[in-house]
Amino acid sequence: MTTLSASEYLQLALGRCQDLPAVRTGVVHPVKANVIEAVADAAGEALIEPVLIGPAARIHAAAREAGIDISPWELVDTEHSHEAAAKAVALAAGGELGALMKGSLHTDELLGAVVRADSGLRTERRISHAFVMHIESYPKPFIITDAAVNISPDLATKADIVQNAVNLWHVALGSLDDLPKVAVLAAVETVNPHMPATLDAAALSKMAERGQITDAVVDGPLAFDNAISAAAAKEKGIVSVVAGHADILLVPEIEAGNMLAKQLTFLSGADAAGIVLGARVPIILTSRADNLRARLLSCVLAVLLADARRTGRIK
């Protein structure tokens, strides 16, 4: 059982950014008061240097509603959310922004601009989403992926999702000297030819052994209980260094991941920091339901990822 409370974990995470510069962050279409409030919270902790991108009149109205002075922040006026997304992506591709933050627009509208062939933000891997979860009933923070972007990923996409999460773990949760333990989740612990998730899990485990997925230990298929409970794994006779000690949980598809993450958040009190990986800049995804800790933790991840990219620790 971890001895860190949620507030203690947040302070520890903020401490990792203490000596790092605030990331110049394009906030895309921030036309709601709650978005301006989230930006102000992150700027107040010196995590981000906001650049507000969207319709100026609506942004100023949102700031007035929130009671926040946005005059110290740069504002790039656009006609609508589509233009805001395109402008933000262009600025990031040109090196003028080190991160993006979703404002009051649909996630697919922002990510659609990111993944365009000519966006300048694509890398060799598919983009994917990761939740970094902190819950006081598990002894360490862990990652759930992908619960927000890839709907029904095939094997090659799952390999990219794993590698993105592994890179995040090394930057934000672990160290370059340790290897994260990746549990590939399914409903059962045995390979069943009628259950594609188990076949993918077995293939991903072998891909990690052969160096197609690097810097991690991957095992699966594992059911959720076996992945996070050593006692459950022992009861079923599962011999695995991952079982009961998972750092990363790869879900089979978006519905399972989304339900798992939200169950842990709303029923178990977990904090879930959301970040999009696999682009040339980190993309902060926050929800209106996120508490202050989750919003700040998402920005912490962006700061750490931006620094890792700037210093060449990740591509």
Secondary structure, DSSP 8 states (H G I E B T S, - for coil): -----HHHHHHHHHHHTTTS--EEEEEE---SHHHHHHHHHHHHTTSEEEEEEE-HHHHHHHHHHHT---TTSEEEE-SSHHHHHHHHHHHHHTTS-SEEEE-SS-HHHHHHHHHSTTSS-B-SS--EEEEEEE-TTSSS-EEEE-SSS-SS--HHHHHHHHHHHHHHIIIIIS-TTS--EEEEE-SSSS--TT-HHHHHHHHHHHHHHTTSS-SSEEEEEE-HHHHH-HHHHHHTT---SSTT--SEEE-SSHHHHHHHHHHHHHTT--EEEEEEESBSS-EE---TT--HHHHHHHHHHHHHHHHHHHTTS--
